[in-house]
Amino acid sequence: MILVALMVAAPGAVAAQTEHGFKPIAVEQDFNENGFNWFRHALLLAAGNERQSNAMTIGWGGIGTLWRKTAVTVYVAEKRYTKQMMDGAQYFTVMAFADRRDEILEYMGTKSGRDGDKARALGLHTAYTEHGTPYYVEADMVLECRTMYAAPFDPQYFKDDVPRQMYANFPAGVHTMYIGEVVNAWRK
Ligand SMILES: Cc1cc2nc3c(=O)[nH]c(=O)nc-3n(C[C@H](O)[C@H](O)[C@H](O)COP(=O)(O)O)c2cc1C
């Protein structure tokens, strides 16, 4: 299922999604979530391509502005299967769900794609943006981001005990920070 997206000529315009009931939004005007709580309520992060993709629940992240771009930052621990997808692709999606939200976030946040296709197990349908980025048609909102920067946290730069204590007993390894420019956004 490849989505046909039409680029609008106006600067800053978002691509129009023609299937699955999504409508393009311009996040600078139309995004009304509280940025301090949006990630705290948990979202899905997906990456990969049409041959191989995966998603996981994320509770850490941020929205804002960087390098004159509208940006989303996510943090993925070393051992996550999704990290392989993030490192192998230029784009990722962040998704919010309305229907079956708790069930999806619980499953995606406790099972690994290494052990099986989580989307298939949940009955989610994978679709792809014009850039080939995976997302689920059951999502309520999809932000597609192009990774501008990715780097793992370097413990020598931890400035207090909050990160030191976090990683003192954290088998999944340090998180890599991915900062992505929001290139498309859709909402139902
Ligand atoms: C509510 C919640 C929030 C989470 N937030 C993150 C996060 O921000 N970063 C991260 O690396 N893992 C996070 N996780 C853990 C991953 O979602 C979990 O380890 C998942 O099974 C990884 O799947 P994967 O191996 O298929 O990538 C979170 C889990 C839950 C339940």
The ligand as a Gaussian input file, in Angstrom:
#p B3LYP/6-31G(d) Opt

LIG

0 1
 C        5.171000       3.871000      28.122000
 C        6.486000       3.445000      27.513000
 C        7.371000       4.411000      27.078000
 C        8.612000       4.028000      26.507000
 N        9.485000       4.998000      26.069000
 C       10.660000       4.640000      25.492000
 C       11.543000       5.642000      24.982000
 O       11.258000       6.835000      24.967000
 N       12.736000       5.222000      24.484000
 C       13.101000       3.901000      24.444000
 O       14.203000       3.570000      23.973000
 N       12.260000       2.935000      24.905000
 C       11.054000       3.270000      25.399000
 N       10.178000       2.317000      25.839000
 C       10.560000       0.893000      25.734000
 C       10.310000       0.298000      24.348000
 O        9.072000       0.698000      23.800000
 C       10.323000      -1.249000      24.472000
 O       11.570000      -1.675000      24.972000
 C        9.992000      -1.956000      23.179000
 O        9.668000      -3.300000      23.488000
 C       11.119000      -1.925000      22.165000
 O       10.696000      -2.605000      21.022000
 P       11.674000      -3.042000      19.849000
 O       12.726000      -3.958000      20.431000
 O       10.753000      -3.743000      18.877000
 O       12.268000      -1.798000      19.278000
 C        8.947000       2.660000      26.383000
 C        8.030000       1.684000      26.815000
 C        6.811000       2.063000      27.365000
 C        5.835000       0.995000      27.789000

